Protein backbone atom coordinates (compact mmCIF):
# COMPACT_ATOMS: atom_id res chain seq x y z
CA UNK A 1 0.00 0.00 0.00
CA UNK A 2 1.47 3.37 -0.98
CA UNK A 3 1.37 6.57 1.08
CA UNK A 4 -1.60 7.96 -0.83
CA UNK A 5 -3.67 4.81 -0.21
CA UNK A 6 -2.61 4.54 3.42
CA UNK A 7 -3.59 8.17 3.96
CA UNK A 8 -6.99 7.33 2.50
CA UNK A 9 -7.44 4.75 5.26
CA UNK A 10 -6.30 7.32 7.85
CA UNK A 11 -8.77 9.88 6.44
CA UNK A 12 -11.58 7.32 6.73
CA UNK A 13 -10.64 6.83 10.38
CA UNK A 14 -10.54 10.60 10.95
CA UNK A 15 -14.09 10.96 9.63
CA UNK A 16 -15.29 8.38 12.17
CA UNK A 17 -14.08 10.55 15.09
CA UNK A 18 -16.77 13.10 14.30
CA UNK A 19 -19.46 10.53 15.12
CA UNK A 20 -18.53 11.00 18.81
CA UNK A 21 -17.68 14.71 18.51
CA UNK A 22 -13.94 14.20 18.58
CA UNK A 23 -11.61 16.32 16.47
CA UNK A 24 -11.25 14.35 13.20
CA UNK A 25 -7.75 12.94 13.20
CA UNK A 26 -7.01 9.39 12.11
CA UNK A 27 -3.96 7.15 11.87
CA UNK A 28 -2.96 3.79 10.50
CA UNK A 29 0.17 1.75 11.16
CA UNK A 30 1.81 -0.24 8.38
CA UNK A 31 4.27 -3.08 8.80
CA UNK A 32 5.58 -4.80 5.69
CA UNK A 33 3.24 -2.68 3.58
CA UNK A 34 0.13 -4.02 5.35
CA UNK A 35 -2.15 -2.07 7.69
CA UNK A 36 -1.80 -3.67 11.14
CA UNK A 37 -3.75 -1.02 13.10
CA UNK A 38 -6.18 1.81 12.32
CA UNK A 39 -7.55 4.22 14.94
CA UNK A 40 -8.95 7.70 15.37
CA UNK A 41 -8.91 10.34 18.05
CA UNK A 42 -11.00 9.27 21.07
CA UNK A 43 -10.06 12.00 23.52
CA UNK A 44 -13.59 13.25 24.07
CA UNK A 45 -15.23 9.84 23.78
CA UNK A 46 -13.05 8.36 26.49
CA UNK A 47 -12.20 11.64 28.28
CA UNK A 48 -8.61 10.45 28.10
CA UNK A 49 -5.89 13.02 27.31
CA UNK A 50 -3.63 10.28 25.95
CA UNK A 51 -6.20 8.90 23.47
CA UNK A 52 -4.87 10.62 20.34
CA UNK A 53 -5.07 8.57 17.14
CA UNK A 54 -1.31 7.98 16.94
CA UNK A 55 -1.00 6.75 20.53
CA UNK A 56 -3.87 4.31 20.07
CA UNK A 57 -2.46 3.02 16.79
CA UNK A 58 0.99 2.52 18.36
CA UNK A 59 -0.49 0.52 21.25
CA UNK A 60 -2.58 -1.62 18.87
CA UNK A 61 0.32 -2.21 16.49
CA UNK A 62 2.58 -3.25 19.37
CA UNK A 63 -0.08 -5.65 20.65
CA UNK A 64 -0.29 -7.20 17.17
CA UNK A 65 3.49 -7.32 16.75
CA UNK A 66 4.04 -8.62 20.29
CA UNK A 67 6.77 -6.05 20.87
CA UNK A 68 7.01 -2.42 21.96
CA UNK A 69 9.81 -1.97 19.41
CA UNK A 70 8.14 -1.12 16.11
CA UNK A 71 11.32 -0.62 14.12
CA UNK A 72 9.71 -1.79 10.85
CA UNK A 73 6.60 0.34 11.23
CA UNK A 74 5.32 3.37 9.36
CA UNK A 75 2.65 5.50 11.01
CA UNK A 76 0.43 7.44 8.61
CA UNK A 77 -1.60 10.21 10.26
CA UNK A 78 -3.86 12.93 8.90
CA UNK A 79 -2.37 15.78 10.99
CA UNK A 80 1.23 16.47 11.98
CA UNK A 81 1.79 14.82 15.38
CA UNK A 82 1.78 16.90 18.60
CA UNK A 83 4.68 16.66 21.10
CA UNK A 84 3.12 13.64 22.88
CA UNK A 85 2.52 11.72 19.66
CA UNK A 86 5.85 12.59 18.05
CA UNK A 87 7.43 11.47 21.33
CA UNK A 88 5.37 8.28 21.12
CA UNK A 89 6.73 7.55 17.63
CA UNK A 90 10.21 7.96 19.11
CA UNK A 91 9.37 5.80 22.15
CA UNK A 92 8.19 3.05 19.76
CA UNK A 93 11.27 3.42 17.53
CA UNK A 94 9.15 3.52 14.38
CA UNK A 95 10.95 3.69 11.05
CA UNK A 96 8.91 6.46 9.45
CA UNK A 97 5.97 8.79 9.77
CA UNK A 98 3.79 10.20 7.00
CA UNK A 99 1.43 13.05 7.79
CA UNK A 100 -1.17 15.14 5.99
CA UNK A 101 -1.71 18.72 7.11
CA UNK A 102 0.89 20.57 9.15
CA UNK A 103 -0.10 21.82 12.62
CA UNK A 104 1.10 25.36 13.32
CA UNK A 105 -0.07 25.17 16.97
CA UNK A 106 1.65 22.01 18.17
CA UNK A 107 3.25 20.18 15.23
CA UNK A 108 6.36 18.34 16.40
CA UNK A 109 7.59 16.66 13.22
CA UNK A 110 9.05 19.82 11.71
CA UNK A 111 6.84 22.77 12.63
CA UNK A 112 7.40 23.75 16.31
CA UNK A 113 9.79 20.89 16.99
CA UNK A 114 11.23 18.01 15.06
CA UNK A 115 11.35 15.20 17.58
CA UNK A 116 11.92 12.79 14.67
CA UNK A 117 15.33 14.18 13.72
CA UNK A 118 17.31 15.26 16.76
CA UNK A 119 20.87 13.90 16.82
CA UNK A 120 20.79 14.06 20.64
CA UNK A 121 18.06 11.40 20.72
CA UNK A 122 19.05 7.77 20.12
CA UNK A 123 16.65 7.15 17.23
CA UNK A 124 15.70 9.07 14.11
CA UNK A 125 12.50 8.74 12.12
CA UNK A 126 12.01 9.43 8.42
CA UNK A 127 9.36 12.14 7.96
CA UNK A 128 7.12 12.79 4.94
CA UNK A 129 4.58 15.61 5.26
CA UNK A 130 1.86 17.07 3.08
CA UNK A 131 0.25 13.86 1.80
CA UNK A 132 -3.41 14.60 0.96
CA UNK A 133 -3.06 17.61 3.25
CA UNK A 134 -6.02 19.48 1.79
CA UNK A 135 -8.42 16.60 2.50
CA UNK A 136 -7.20 16.44 6.09
CA UNK A 137 -7.48 20.21 6.54
CA UNK A 138 -10.99 20.20 5.04
CA UNK A 139 -12.16 17.62 7.58
CA UNK A 140 -10.83 19.76 10.43
CA UNK A 141 -12.23 22.99 8.98
CA UNK A 142 -15.71 21.50 8.53
CA UNK A 143 -15.64 20.08 12.06
CA UNK A 144 -14.73 23.38 13.73
CA UNK A 145 -17.14 25.34 11.49
CA UNK A 146 -19.92 23.00 12.59
CA UNK A 147 -19.18 23.64 16.26
CA UNK A 148 -19.56 27.44 16.05
CA UNK B 1 0.78 15.69 50.85
CA UNK B 2 4.00 17.58 50.14
CA UNK B 3 6.39 16.96 47.24
CA UNK B 4 8.75 14.86 49.38
CA UNK B 5 5.93 12.55 50.52
CA UNK B 6 4.40 12.31 47.04
CA UNK B 7 7.81 11.38 45.63
CA UNK B 8 7.99 8.63 48.25
CA UNK B 9 4.81 7.15 46.77
CA UNK B 10 6.26 7.47 43.27
CA UNK B 11 9.49 5.77 44.39
CA UNK B 12 7.45 2.90 45.85
CA UNK B 13 5.73 2.53 42.48
CA UNK B 14 9.09 2.62 40.67
CA UNK B 15 10.39 -0.25 42.80
CA UNK B 16 7.39 -2.36 41.76
CA UNK B 17 8.33 -2.11 38.07
CA UNK B 18 11.42 -4.24 38.73
CA UNK B 19 9.17 -7.18 39.66
CA UNK B 20 8.35 -7.52 35.95
CA UNK B 21 11.79 -6.43 34.71
CA UNK B 22 10.70 -2.97 33.67
CA UNK B 23 12.95 0.05 34.13
CA UNK B 24 12.04 1.36 37.62
CA UNK B 25 10.15 4.60 37.03
CA UNK B 26 7.04 5.48 39.02
CA UNK B 27 4.53 8.32 39.05
CA UNK B 28 1.60 9.56 41.09
CA UNK B 29 -1.01 12.17 40.24
CA UNK B 30 -2.30 14.54 42.91
CA UNK B 31 -5.49 16.57 42.74
CA UNK B 32 -6.37 18.76 45.72
CA UNK B 33 -3.36 17.38 47.57
CA UNK B 34 -4.64 13.80 47.38
CA UNK B 35 -3.18 10.96 45.32
CA UNK B 36 -5.77 10.03 42.68
CA UNK B 37 -3.57 7.68 40.63
CA UNK B 38 -0.29 5.81 41.10
CA UNK B 39 1.39 3.76 38.38
CA UNK B 40 4.75 2.48 37.24
CA UNK B 41 6.43 1.74 33.94
CA UNK B 42 4.84 -1.30 32.25
CA UNK B 43 6.51 -1.10 28.84
CA UNK B 44 8.08 -4.55 29.00
CA UNK B 45 5.23 -6.17 30.91
CA UNK B 46 2.66 -5.10 28.33
CA UNK B 47 5.07 -4.75 25.36
CA UNK B 48 3.44 -1.36 24.84
CA UNK B 49 5.66 1.58 23.87
CA UNK B 50 3.13 4.03 25.33
CA UNK B 51 2.99 2.39 28.78
CA UNK B 52 5.35 4.77 30.58
CA UNK B 53 4.42 5.56 34.19
CA UNK B 54 3.33 9.13 33.45
CA UNK B 55 1.04 8.14 30.55
CA UNK B 56 -0.66 5.48 32.66
CA UNK B 57 -1.10 7.85 35.60
CA UNK B 58 -2.60 10.52 33.32
CA UNK B 59 -5.12 8.06 31.86
CA UNK B 60 -6.07 6.80 35.33
CA UNK B 61 -6.37 10.29 36.78
CA UNK B 62 -8.58 11.39 33.87
CA UNK B 63 -10.81 8.35 34.37
CA UNK B 64 -11.18 9.25 38.05
CA UNK B 65 -11.76 12.93 37.33
CA UNK B 66 -14.13 12.19 34.45
CA UNK B 67 -12.32 14.68 32.23
CA UNK B 68 -9.29 14.74 29.97
CA UNK B 69 -8.53 18.25 31.23
CA UNK B 70 -6.47 17.83 34.39
CA UNK B 71 -5.91 21.53 35.05
CA UNK B 72 -5.76 21.06 38.85
CA UNK B 73 -3.39 18.11 38.72
CA UNK B 74 0.24 17.71 39.74
CA UNK B 75 2.16 14.74 38.36
CA UNK B 76 5.06 13.55 40.52
CA UNK B 77 7.48 11.22 38.72
CA UNK B 78 10.82 9.71 39.70
CA UNK B 79 12.63 10.54 36.42
CA UNK B 80 12.40 13.62 34.21
CA UNK B 81 9.74 12.92 31.57
CA UNK B 82 10.71 11.94 28.01
CA UNK B 83 9.27 13.79 24.97
CA UNK B 84 6.15 11.58 24.89
CA UNK B 85 5.41 12.00 28.58
CA UNK B 86 6.18 15.72 28.73
CA UNK B 87 3.89 16.04 25.70
CA UNK B 88 1.29 14.01 27.60
CA UNK B 89 1.43 16.44 30.53
CA UNK B 90 0.83 19.23 28.03
CA UNK B 91 -2.00 17.30 26.30
CA UNK B 92 -3.68 16.87 29.71
CA UNK B 93 -3.16 20.54 30.64
CA UNK B 94 -1.76 19.61 34.06
CA UNK B 95 -0.88 22.43 36.42
CA UNK B 96 2.53 21.20 37.54
CA UNK B 97 5.10 18.44 37.35
CA UNK B 98 7.61 17.40 40.00
CA UNK B 99 10.42 15.07 39.04
CA UNK B 100 13.34 13.34 40.75
CA UNK B 101 16.46 12.62 38.69
CA UNK B 102 17.18 14.49 35.47
CA UNK B 103 17.46 12.46 32.24
CA UNK B 104 20.38 13.53 30.07
CA UNK B 105 19.28 11.20 27.23
CA UNK B 106 15.65 12.24 26.71
CA UNK B 107 14.59 14.65 29.47
CA UNK B 108 12.01 17.06 28.10
CA UNK B 109 11.18 19.21 31.13
CA UNK B 110 14.37 21.25 30.98
CA UNK B 111 17.22 19.02 29.82
CA UNK B 112 16.95 18.36 26.04
CA UNK B 113 13.67 20.23 25.67
CA UNK B 114 11.33 22.08 27.94
CA UNK B 115 7.89 21.20 26.60
CA UNK B 116 6.42 22.59 29.84
CA UNK B 117 7.47 26.17 29.19
CA UNK B 118 7.23 27.07 25.52
CA UNK B 119 5.38 30.33 24.85
CA UNK B 120 4.37 28.96 21.41
CA UNK B 121 2.29 26.23 23.06
CA UNK B 122 -1.10 27.19 24.53
CA UNK B 123 -0.42 25.88 28.05
CA UNK B 124 2.49 26.15 30.46
CA UNK B 125 3.29 23.78 33.30
CA UNK B 126 5.15 24.61 36.51
CA UNK B 127 8.25 22.40 36.81
CA UNK B 128 10.14 21.37 39.96
CA UNK B 129 13.08 19.01 39.49
CA UNK B 130 15.57 17.28 41.74
CA UNK B 131 13.18 16.02 44.47
CA UNK B 132 14.73 12.88 46.06
CA UNK B 133 16.81 12.61 42.90
CA UNK B 134 19.48 10.42 44.48
CA UNK B 135 16.95 7.77 45.53
CA UNK B 136 15.51 7.69 42.03
CA UNK B 137 18.95 7.48 40.43
CA UNK B 138 19.97 4.69 42.82
CA UNK B 139 16.95 2.59 41.79
CA UNK B 140 17.90 2.98 38.12
CA UNK B 141 21.59 2.33 38.75
CA UNK B 142 20.88 -0.86 40.70
CA UNK B 143 18.48 -2.06 38.02
CA UNK B 144 20.93 -1.61 35.14
CA UNK B 145 23.83 -3.03 37.20
CA UNK B 146 21.73 -6.15 37.84
CA UNK B 147 21.11 -6.64 34.13
CA UNK B 148 24.78 -6.70 33.18
Interface residues (C-beta under 8 A of the other chain):
Chain A: X43 X44 X46 X47 X48 X49 X50 X51 X52 X55 X58 X59 X62 X63 X66 X67 X68 X69 X70 X82 X83 X84 X85 X86 X87 X88 X90 X91 X92 X93 X105 X106 X108 X112 X113 X115 X118 X120 X121 X122
Chain B: X43 X44 X46 X47 X48 X49 X50 X51 X52 X55 X58 X59 X62 X63 X66 X67 X68 X69 X70 X82 X83 X84 X85 X86 X87 X88 X90 X91 X92 X93 X105 X106 X108 X112 X113 X115 X118 X120 X121 X122
